[in-house]
Amino acid sequence: MELPNITIPKVGQKPSAKLKFPTPKELISHYESQGMDSQEASMKVIEDLQKALFGVVSSGKGRNDKLLAESSKKIDSISNRLTVLDLKLDSKPGYVETFAIGLASGAALKGIGALVPHILAPLAQILNSVSTATKSSPQ
């Protein structure tokens, strides 16, 4: 598992800026640049985030109250990222689903097209007989 380059500050030096974690979009583009397709890259990012989540949860560093609160925030952040990635993966139907939707809608339209003449013809006859009955009735 290759992660993006992150520089770790030496002991005694204060970091000038907070460590910025890569966004899911950046991670996906990183894996796509390694030759993976979009689906594989997304699955790899989810796998990496799950491993990071498990590492944070299973580490013994969360015993302090301050560290526990920080770990909880990190877990929430990772969970939100996983949710966003999961929604992106599930939001678009594949070719098979699209074909099935097309077949179902075509069959529905054909069925409606077959039913419409059988419904409209009797309605037209009823309206015609009502109009002739009202015209021929004496006033």
N, C-alpha and C positions, 0 to 999 in steps of 0.2 A: 504494500500500500504506500503510494508516494503522495506525500502531502506538499502543499505549497511551501516555499522557503519562508521561514519565520526566524528572525534573529532573536536570540535570547540575550538579554543584557547581562553583563558580568556583575559579580557580587560587588557591592559598594557603589555602583553607578545607579542613579535614579533614571528610570526611563522618561524620555521627554514627552512621549505620547502614549496613550493607552494602547494595548495590543488590540488590533482590529481583526476580528475573525472574518474569513471570507463568507460572502453571501452564498446561498444555494445556487444562484445563477452563475456566480464565478466558479464554484466547484464543478458544476455541470460543464461549463465551457472548458475548464481545465481537463476534464476527462475526455471530452469530445476532441480536444486537441491531441490527445494521445491515441486517437483512432477509434474510439468507441462511438457507437451510434447514440442517439438521444435517449432511447429507452435504457440501454445498458449503463450509460453515464448517470441517469437518474437513479437507477437501482444501486449503483456503486456509491453515490452520495448518501442515499438512505442508509445503506449498510455502514458507511463510515460514521454517520451521525448516531446510529444505534450503538456502535462500538464506543463512541465517545460518551454517550449517555450512560452506558453500562460502566464504563471506566470511572465516571464521576460518581455514580451511585455506589459502586462497590469499593471505592477507595476509602480508607479509614480516616481521611482528612476532614470529614464532615462532623466531627465530634464537638467542635467548638460551636457556640451559638452563632457567632459571626460567620464562620465558614459554612455552617449549615444553611443560613439564610442566603449566602452567596451561591452555594451549590443549588439551592432550590430555584433561584433566579436563572441559573445556567440551565437547569433541567427544563424549566418552563420555556426558555428561549429555544432550546433544541427541539422540544416537543412542538412548538409553533412552527419551526422550520420543517419538521417532518410532516406536519399537517398540510402545510402549503405545498410541499413536493407531492404528497399523496393526492391532493386535490388536482394538481396539474396533470398527474399521470392518469387519473380517472375521468378527467373532464371531457376528453375527446373520444368518440367511438372509433374503433378500428375499421378496416375494410370490410370484414365479415359482418360487423354490426350495421354498418352503413348499407350494405347490400340487403340485409334482412329487413331493415327499415324501409328501403325502397320497394322491396317485394310486397311487404304488408300494406304500404300505402297504395301501391298500384292495384292490389287485389281489392282494397276497400273502395277505391274510386271506380273500379270496374263493377263492383257489386252495386254501388249507389247508382251508377249509370244504367244498370239493368233494371233497377227498381223504380226509377223516376218515371218512365213512361207508364208503368202499371199503376202508379199513384195519380199522376196528372190526368190520364184519360178519364177515369171515373169522376174525378172532381170537375172536369170540364163538362161531362154529361150532366152532372147534378146541377151545375150552374146554368147550363143551357135549358134543362127542363124547368128549372125555377123561373128563368126569365120568360120562357114561352108560356108558362102557366100564369104568370102575372100579367102578361100582355093579353091573353085570351079571356081572362076573367072579366065579367061585366062590373062596371062601377056604378 
